[in-house]
Structure formats: structure tokens, C-alpha cells
Amino acid sequence: LFAAVAMWGSNIPLMKWLTGYFDPVVLSSVRMVAASCALSLFLLRRAPVKRLTPAQWGRLLVCGFSMVYLNQIFFVAGIARSTATNGTLISATNALFGSLLAWLFLRERLQGRRMLGIAIGVVGVSLVILMRPGADLRHGGVGDLMMVGATIAFVAGGAMVQRLAAELDALTISLWLHVAGGLFLLLHLGAASAWTGQWPQLPGSPGPWVWALMSGVIVTGMGNLMWNRAIGIVGVARASVWTYWMPLFGVAVAVLFLGEPLTLWHVVGFLLVLWGTRLSGR
């Protein structure tokens, strides 16, 4: 879990940089196709591909639509309209939505200490969003809200993964999730291109392509493989608490490499997030 959130947090500033070269849907499609290819190689080296029942295919399609397609559509479009710093802190709300969905659909108990920790963490994230200079719903605020939608879509898919983990191994789940999500993204890209009559922007230099492919293979493919394996062991509610560590890596990379400002509200919000993590995880 710690390794997965470390990669994801560091990846958010990279996505912010890549949106300057790629159309958001193209970027998401490239990353998901790369992740699917990498996971396919791992699965084929390990054992023959397992046959799935129609019910399992249906649940994997729904998971892929929510956890990959909707998550990527909202996230990449949102990060293009906001900052990498805000994106990493907003992603920490995974714990709130993970616990609520586990309570609603998986009948997990919500303990008082966990809810208090979640509430403190959400206050910290909210401070960062609301106190950002010039934040409003017409400009940066729209991107922030889109990233909240990405978080909800990811956690909703994770709740379904927890049920699938009782029947399938993490590698099989991760592979078909990304294949399904990648197909939805490619269909979206084709429909959008046919509607507008033009192909989205593509980078002319190899550098952005290399980073996009590395992000897909390592961060998305391997990171989600570890994440889905962990969900099968500890459950989506406990796993979601670990996303509170994403700000540590995301904010540091954004400040050091993208030159984004670090304000007092970022520091206060980060400390509240870490405090919430301690309370929720005990």
C-alpha cells in the first residue's frame, strides 16, 4: 500500500506536466494501453489465462468503467485545470469515500476513531482547496471538483474489486480492469474525433511519449496490481486510509520540479491529513 501511494503521489505532478503535451483522453488512453500490455505479459508468464463467468465479466466491465475510465476522464481533465499540489491533497479524500462506500455496500462498521480521522483529513484537504489564491467554481475550482469526482469513481470501483478478490487473483482483476477501461477510453477518443472531425494534439518529441508509457506501465499497471492485491487482504476501507500519504510525495515533487508555490495552508492541510491518517489507521 505504501509503495502504491508513493508512486501515485509522485505521478500526479508528472500528469500535470504531460497535459501540456497531450490531450487528456489521449494521455489516459496511452497509459491504460501500456498498463494492459505490461499486465498481460505478467499474466501469460505466470499461468494460462483463467476463464471467467459472464457474471465476473460484467462486474469487471463495471469496475473498469468506474475505476479506470471515469477516474481517468475526471482526473486528467481536472489536473489540467488545477495544480498538482491540489490534486495530490484532494486524492487523500479516498479514505472518506472508501469508508462510506464500504459501510453502504459492504456492511463494514464505521468506528468513531476512524470517522474522526477521516473528518480531520477532509478538513485539511478542504482548507487547501478553499484557501488557494483565486479559487472559485469558474476557474480552478472546476478542476478541483473534477478530481473529487475522479476519487469517488476510483473508490467505487475499489469496493467492487473487494468482492471480486474473493473469486479472482489480483493480477487477473488488474489486467481485465485496465483492458476494459482502455477500451472505453479508446471508444471515447474515436467518438470525440469523429464528432469534431479532427485528431487531438500529440507531442512531436519522444520525451513525453516515454514518460507517458513509463507512467502507464510502472505507476498504473504495477501500482494498481499492488493496490488490488492489498484490497483483497485488508479491505477497501482500510486500504483507502493509506492514500493520505499521497500528499507527502505529490506536493514535494510539485514544489521541487514544477516550481509550484508551497503556502501556509498547504502545510496546515498536510499536517491535518497526517493526523487524520494516524487516527483512522490505529
Buried (B, 14 or more C-beta within 10 A) or exposed (E): BEEBBBBBBBBBBBBBBBBEBBBBBBBBBBBBBBBBBBBBEBBEEEEEEEEBEEEBEEBBBBBBBBBBBBBBBBBBBBBBBBBBBBBBBBBBBBBBBBBBBBBEBBEBEEEEEBBBBBBBBBBBBBBBBEBBEEBEEEEBBBBBBBBBBBBBBBBBBBBBBBBBBEEBBBBBBBBBBBBBBBBBBBEBBEEBBEEEEEEBEEBEEEEBBEBBBBBBBBBBBBBBBBBBBBBBEBBBBBBBBBBBBBBBBBBBBBBEEBEBEBBEBBEBBBEBBBBBBBBBBE
